[in-house]
Amino acid sequence: MEQVEISSRSKSKWSLREVILMALIGIAFGVIYFIMDPVYTALDAVLVPLGLHQYTIAITIGPWMMAAPLSSYLLRRVGAGLIGELLGATGEALLGGYWGVATLISGFIQGIGSELGFTLTGYKNWKTGLILSTFTGTVMTFVWSLFHDGYLQFGFGMLFGLFIVRWISIAFFAGVLVYWIVNLLEKSKLLKMEQ
């Protein structure tokens, strides 16, 4: 099997391999995001009677945030995270996800949030960018929830709890799990990355 080489050198054009890899990430995460819809609904059915509906979003957002940091960390290109997240959101919407085309708005916000972490390093330190992307993704999606999901009505304690649970979910799925996936790809010899 041919090895895919991912370079950190700045090139003006994307290679065919990079475009194909980006498409595969989008397709895979479109399916994963679609599968997350009933997982969200099942968890919500448990939490709503306890008055904890808002925690459903905080707990499940991590898997929905994975395409962006995986795309950025794997391809090491400016904008890869945003494109990867939008492709995943588009896939979910096309498969008939619960939120339809509105999924693209969430994908855009999540992609920008994740991309900011890599931007803060000037797209030079990818591991630090991955760590920062979990925080910037948390902040960006949390600010969106303040307005879109009505979080402004909650007291400080509830807001703090929602923020921490969201950060833990994103840190695990969009940080730790993404790091493990890329490491496994490198060890499998299917992927060669230049630092």
N, C-alpha and C positions, 0 to 999 in steps of 0.2 A: 504494500500500500504506500502511495506517495505521501511524503511528509509535507504539511502545509507550513510555510515559513511566514511568521508575522514579524515585521520589522518596526522598530520605533523611529526609523528615519522619517523625516518629513518629506512627503512626496505630494505633488499637486494632484495626481490622478490616483484613483483607487485601482488596484489590480483586479483582474477577473476573480481570482481566488478570494480576495477580501469581499467583493460584492456577493459571491456565492455563500461565503461564510455568514455574512450579515443576513442574507435571505434565509438561510437555515436557522439562524437564531430567531428571526422573526416568526417563522413557521412554527418552530418548536414551542416558543413562548406563547404564541397565539393559542395553541392547543392547551398548554398548561394554564393560561389565564382563563380559558373557557371552562376547564375542569374546576378551577377555583370558584366559579359562580355557585354551584350547588354546595360546595364546602362552606362558603360564606353563609348561604341560606340556612344550612343545618346548624351551624354555630349560632347564628342569630336566633333561631328558634329556641335555643337553650338559654341565651342571654337576655332576650327581651322580657320574659316573665320575671327576671331578677332585676329589671330596670337598668340593664347594662348594655343596651343596644349599641351605643357608641364604641364600646370596647370590641365589638365584632370587627369594625373597620381597623382599629389599632392592631388587633391580633393578626388579621389576615393580610395586611398590606405588604408585608415582606415578600411573599412569593410574587405579588404583582409588580414588584420593583426590580426584579432580577435581570430583565433583558438589558436595561440601560447600563448598569455597571459591568455586566458580562461583556457586552459589546465594546465598551470603552477599554476595559482591562485586557481583553483578548486582542482587539484590533489596534489599539493604541493610536487612535486617530481622533482629531477634533471633530465633534459632532456625532461620533459613532453611537454614543449613549442615547442621545435624543432620537436618532434614526432607529436604533434597535428597539427602543421602548414604543415608538410610534408603530413600527411594524408588528410588534406583539399585540398592541391594542387593536390595530386594524384586523389582525387575524382573529382575535376574540370577537370583534364586532361582526365580521363576515361569517363566523361559525354560528352566530345567533346568540351571542352573550346577552345576559339580562339587561344590560344598560345600553345596548344598541350603539348608535353613533356617538353618544355622550362619552363612551369609552375613550374616544380619541382625545377629548379634552383632558381626561385623567392621564392618558399616556403622555400627552405633551407636558403636563405639569410634573409628572414623575420623571420624565426624561430630562427636563431642564434641571430639576432638583438634583438628580444624580450627576449630571454633566458639570454642575457648579463645583462639585468636590474635586474633579480633575482639573478644572479651570484654575482653581486656587493654587495649584502646584505649577501652573504654566504648562501643563501637559508634559512634565518632565519626570516627576517621581510618581510612578503609576501605583505603587503599593500605598503610599501616603494618600494619593488621590482616591483610591478605593475606600480607605478608611474615612476620609473626609466626605466622600459621596454618601455614606450612610447617614451622616449628620445633616448635610445640606438637603438630601432627599427627605429626611424626616421634617426639617424645618419648612421646606417648600410645601409638602403635602399637608402639614399641620396648619399652615397659614390658609391654605385652600379650604380645609375643613372648618376653620373658624367662620368662614363666610358661607360656603356651600352647604355644610352639614349642620350649621347652627350652633357651633361650639361657643360662640360669643355669649350665649345665655348661661354658660356654666361658671361655677365658682373656681377659684384658683386650685383647690385640691383636686377637683375633677379634671381640670385642664392639665395639671402636672401629671396625674396618673395616666391620662390618655397619651400625653407626649412621651413618657417613659416607656409605656408598653409598645407604642408605635416604633420608637427608636430600637428597642430590643428586637422586635420582629424584623425590621429592616436591617439591623446590624447582623443578625444571624443569616437571613436568607440572601440579602443583597450584598453582604460583606463576607462573612465567613464561608458560606456555601459557594459563592462565586469564586473566592480564592481557592477553595478545594477543587472545584471543577477545572479551573485553569491549570492548577498543579497536576491534576490527574492527566489532563491532555498532554502536558509537557512530558510527564513520565512515561506515557504510552508511546512516545516517539511519533505521534501523529501531528504534533505541533512543535515547532521550533521557534522560540522567541528570543529576540535580541534585547538585552537590557539597555 
